[in-house]
Every structure is written in C-alpha cells, then in structure tokens.
C-alpha cells in the first residue's frame, strides 16, 4: 500500500510530497475510514461512530465525503468509494514504488517496540501518539497492544464500544475503566465486582482490576476498610510476583485512600515516600497524578492557595502526558474533595480561592466532555457492560 501519513495536530494527510489539509470533522471521518479501509459503513454507522456526541442528519456524511474527495485529488492513493445500497468505504491504490524496507527489518521492529515500552513506562502518551501517527512514513508498525492502549489514552470510548478488533475480555476491561472514570462510583464498583465474580477478564487484567483499579472506587464510596484490605493484598502480590511496575501506582492509590480517610499524618508519610520514588523515576503520568493528590491533601488542610498551585502543575503534566482517562479521574476526584468542607475553613462559600479552583476544574471537565462526550456515551456503555456481565 502507498505510504500514508496522518498528522492529527495539523489535520493533514500526506503521501510523499503531496499533502491535503482537512477540517477537523473531515479529518476524523477520513482517519476512521482509513483505519478500517476496505470495510463498508452506512451513513447511520458513520454518524454514530464519527459524530457520536452530535445529531447531524444523513446529508452531513454526504457533504463531508464530497469535500474529502475534492481534497484527495492530489492523493490518488486514497479513494473514498460509494458502495451502492450499503454506504462508503476507503480503498487504497497499490504503491508504484518499492515497499519500505524498514517494515521487514527485525532490528528496527525491535527498536521501535522498545521505544514504545519506554514511552509507556515514562507516561509519555504524547510521544507515543506522535510516533504512531507517523508509522507509515517511518516504515514502522505499532504493536497490537499499543494500538489499543493509544485509543484508551486518547479517550476514544466510542471506538471501544464498537470495535471488533479486540478480544472480548480485553475490550471489557478497558470499557470498565472508562465507566469508573465517568460514571457514578457506586455503579462502577458494582460493575467491577460483578466482572471479578464472573471471572470474564484476561488473567493479568483481572489481577490489575482486583489489586489496583478497584481501590479508588472503594475510597470514593467511603469503604475505607475494604480499600485498605485490598491495598494489603496489592503489596503482597507486588512482592510475590516481583511486579516492580506496580509499586508506584499502588503507592499512589494508598496515598489517595489515606487522604480520603482523613489521616493526614499517614498521607504525609505516603507523600514523602512518593517524592523519593519519583526522584528516582520521574515518570510524567505518575508526576501528574501525584500533584493532583497533593492538591487534595492541601485542600483538607485548608491551604487553598498551595492547592491551586498544585492543581495547575498537575493539569499541565497530565496534559503533557496526554492521558485523557487519568485526567478525567483526577478532575472528578478533586471536585468530590471540594464538595466537602475542609477542617481549617469555617465557611467554604467565603473562600474565594476554593470557589475559583472549583470553577477551573469544572471548566476542565466541561472541555473533556465537549471533546469526548463521555456523559452522552454512558447509556451505551452501561448497556454494553450489563450485556457482557449477565
């Protein structure tokens, strides 16, 4: 196939020296068809998949296809085809030039996978997305796991709700995480416990759900004793199975539980431990999460000015990490924290900094909602989970 390069930042698609510049929704539609080239989609399916949070009519698809075709005149390698009575699909022309030899080079393949593993470890989601966006031009191929993971950190819940490219158990795991970050904590906890009871998850993902992901939900629903009991299990499993990569996420979960419990002394001890860990392993994802949790502890102490500064740092780092679900979860938990009066403040309404901070976080959540439409997808998500967890 002809080497094609999609640039999500510039909203362009290129082949060799030729480039077509698209509008945002044109780009989304073309990229959707490109990722599923050869598959036919009806207008209704495209509206549901590409415009999930809006309500356009079928003419919208036809208009966008018309404009895309005009812009692809300079890129004959891509052709949006009308399949009479069925819909549209994207066809690729055969490349006239010799295939990129790097696709077949084992040394390059190994190096690229090592680079993805490092970026994943360091929490550099933006770096992973940039590299993946250029795989055709660079002659590299993204591992199947990272193809799925990139959809997750982009906040692409729509893709998970519709894809048939992921095994059922894996798809269920990712959708459960989305639900936990966007839905009511008690509903999410019930879904998690049901999934664990039915034993329908991949073993490694089941272990992660059991010892780590569920801990925040116990804390969110006020079940501190259950959260602490599960953390004790997590420490045992991490030591027994030598899961060094879990050490910092478990420490962050423990900090959150201690903050939710109101145990400031224990939370301060956890903070010091995490500061030492982050000094040795300054990973973006964990740094961003740390600052958001630090803001919660400061809010519990009534230190709103310092908390606001910590939130600014946390938001900046999480955006740099480009991990939408983690950003969504942190914003949600901080808003929950702000709803509770701090011990050091007699009248929350008079605390101007606290109100300003709440407005900033609500604006951040509104931006995430506008971009990803999580609330509007909750009904479909709940329906899918209830079907899978019968």
Secondary structure as GFF3:
##gff-version 3
##sequence-region A 1 390
A	DSSP	beta_strand	5	7	.	.	.	ID=ss1
A	DSSP	beta_strand	12	15	.	.	.	ID=ss2
A	DSSP	beta_strand	18	21	.	.	.	ID=ss3
A	DSSP	alpha_helix	24	35	.	.	.	ID=ss4
A	DSSP	alpha_helix	43	50	.	.	.	ID=ss5
A	DSSP	alpha_helix	58	71	.	.	.	ID=ss6
A	DSSP	three_ten_helix	72	74	.	.	.	ID=ss7
A	DSSP	beta_strand	78	83	.	.	.	ID=ss8
A	DSSP	beta_strand	87	92	.	.	.	ID=ss9
A	DSSP	three_ten_helix	101	104	.	.	.	ID=ss10
A	DSSP	alpha_helix	106	122	.	.	.	ID=ss11
A	DSSP	alpha_helix	125	133	.	.	.	ID=ss12
A	DSSP	alpha_helix	135	138	.	.	.	ID=ss13
A	DSSP	alpha_helix	144	153	.	.	.	ID=ss14
A	DSSP	alpha_helix	157	162	.	.	.	ID=ss15
A	DSSP	alpha_helix	168	182	.	.	.	ID=ss16
A	DSSP	alpha_helix	185	198	.	.	.	ID=ss17
A	DSSP	alpha_helix	203	208	.	.	.	ID=ss18
A	DSSP	pi_helix	209	213	.	.	.	ID=ss19
A	DSSP	alpha_helix	214	220	.	.	.	ID=ss20
A	DSSP	alpha_helix	224	240	.	.	.	ID=ss21
A	DSSP	three_ten_helix	244	246	.	.	.	ID=ss22
A	DSSP	alpha_helix	247	261	.	.	.	ID=ss23
A	DSSP	alpha_helix	264	280	.	.	.	ID=ss24
A	DSSP	alpha_helix	284	300	.	.	.	ID=ss25
A	DSSP	alpha_helix	304	321	.	.	.	ID=ss26
A	DSSP	alpha_helix	324	338	.	.	.	ID=ss27
A	DSSP	three_ten_helix	348	350	.	.	.	ID=ss28
A	DSSP	alpha_helix	352	372	.	.	.	ID=ss29
A	DSSP	alpha_helix	374	388	.	.	.	ID=ss30
###
